[in-house]
Amino acid sequence: MEALLVLTSLPDEASARALAAHVVDARLAACVNILAPCRSVYRWQGKLEDASEVPLLIKTTTQRYSGLEAAIRARHPYELPEIIAIPITAGLPAYLGWLAAETAPTSP
């Protein structure tokens, strides 16, 4: 099992909560931290943008990543959402075991 930390940002707390609940309920993630709103400055379609966003820290596994990415894309209001996966190379073994158990698909 290889653990991942996936980053994304949503435009508001309601959409962040809805996405977090969906991916945890679907076992695509073991845990999602919804962070405090922040300012994001970026260029989009040639225009400088300055927006308030709600960052999410999503803990999952490489085995569940493709399903997680699909769920984010399907429920994200942005045309091009930020979805970045960072490998977790070390961590508390008991926590990583919990992460693996919580993202294991359930039997039908």
JOQUI-V492653 format. One record per run of one state. SS is the DSSP state (H for helix, E for strand, C for the rest). FROM is the first residue (numbers start at 1). TO is the last residue. If there is no record, write none. Layout:
SS:FROM:TO  SS:FROM:TO
This chain:
C:1:2  E:3:10  C:11:12  H:13:25  C:26:30  E:31:44  C:45:46  E:47:61  H:62:75  C:76:83  E:84:87  C:88:92  H:93:103  C:104:108
